[in-house]
Amino acid sequence: MAESSSPSAHPGYVGHHINNAKNNQEMIGEPDNIIFLKPTEHYETHSNGKYKIPTSGNTINRRELIKEAEQQATQTEQKAAPTGQ
């Protein structure tokens, strides 16, 4: 399962580098460093439009989130499966 980091895949949202691109060029293409925000949230994240102020934060471990979701789905399926009588 692939997580898209393309803003066009998420209409109405803006892709935001958690750790700004200028100071973290090695992370530019890293999906775990991108979060999707509504335009107003993106503006607020940048101190109300001060886009030159660096941003930083914890990245998102998407692989781990997918793994956890798959485990939860498996557990839910097992609980819902009829037991042999």
C-alpha positions in Angstrom: 0.0 0.0 0.0 1.5 3.3 -1.1 0.8 6.6 0.5 0.6 9.4 -2.0 2.6 12.6 -1.3 1.1 14.4 -4.3 -1.2 17.3 -3.4 -3.3 16.6 -6.5 -4.2 13.2 -4.8 -5.7 15.2 -1.9 -7.9 18.0 -3.4 -8.4 20.9 -1.0 -5.2 20.1 0.9 -1.6 21.4 0.7 1.4 19.2 1.1 3.6 20.7 3.9 7.1 19.7 4.8 7.2 19.0 8.5 10.9 19.8 8.6 11.3 22.7 6.1 12.8 21.9 2.8 15.4 24.7 2.8 17.1 23.5 6.0 16.5 19.8 5.4 17.1 19.1 1.7 17.8 15.4 2.4 14.1 15.1 3.5 12.5 16.8 0.5 11.2 13.6 -1.1 10.6 11.7 2.1 6.9 10.9 2.4 7.2 10.7 6.2 8.2 14.4 6.2 5.0 15.5 4.5 1.6 16.2 6.1 -1.5 17.4 4.3 -3.2 20.5 5.7 -6.1 22.6 4.6 -4.8 25.9 3.2 -5.8 27.8 6.3 -4.0 25.3 8.5 -0.9 25.6 6.3 -1.0 29.4 6.6 -1.3 29.1 10.4 1.5 26.5 10.6 3.8 29.1 9.0 3.1 31.7 11.7 0.3 33.3 9.7 2.0 33.3 6.4 5.6 33.8 7.4 6.8 31.1 5.1 10.5 31.9 5.5 10.5 30.9 9.2 11.8 27.3 9.4 9.4 24.6 10.5 10.4 21.4 12.3 8.7 18.5 14.0 8.5 14.7 14.3 8.0 12.9 11.1 5.2 10.4 10.5 6.2 6.7 10.4 3.7 5.7 7.7 5.0 2.2 7.5 4.3 1.6 11.2 0.9 3.2 10.9 0.0 0.9 8.0 1.3 -2.1 9.9 -0.8 -1.2 13.0 -3.9 -0.7 10.9 -3.4 -4.1 9.2 -3.0 -5.7 12.6 -6.2 -4.1 13.9 -8.1 -5.1 10.8 -6.9 -8.7 11.2 -8.0 -8.7 14.8 -11.4 -7.3 13.9 -11.9 -10.0 11.2 -10.9 -12.7 13.7 -13.4 -11.5 16.2 -16.2 -11.3 13.6 -15.5 -14.7 12.1 -18.0 -17.4 13.2 -16.6 -19.9 15.6 -16.8 -23.6 14.9 -19.6 -25.3 16.9 
